[in-house]
Amino acid sequence: MARTLPPVQAIRAEIDALFTDGRDLVEVIEDVARLGARLIIQTAVEAEVDAFLGRARYQRATTVTRVPQMCSRKDT
């Protein structure tokens, strides 16, 4: 099973790839600006999610909180 890149790393890879395409510099700068804005937003969103969950991506929680069951099955 192939692991996907975290969104921040995927955006950084896109930015790196722009400089190897041999495109017009003006187009590259426009795309870098667009991807840079996406990178800033994605970084902020990931930080907010990490703070909300209390852990980083792919990190397990240190404590387990049991969710109460809404119904129980009884054998009759």
Secondary structure, 3 states (H helix, E strand, C coil): CCCCCCHHHHHHHHHHHHCCCCCCHHHHHHHHHHHHHHHHHHHHHHHHHHHHHCCCCCCCCCCCCCCCCCCCCCCC
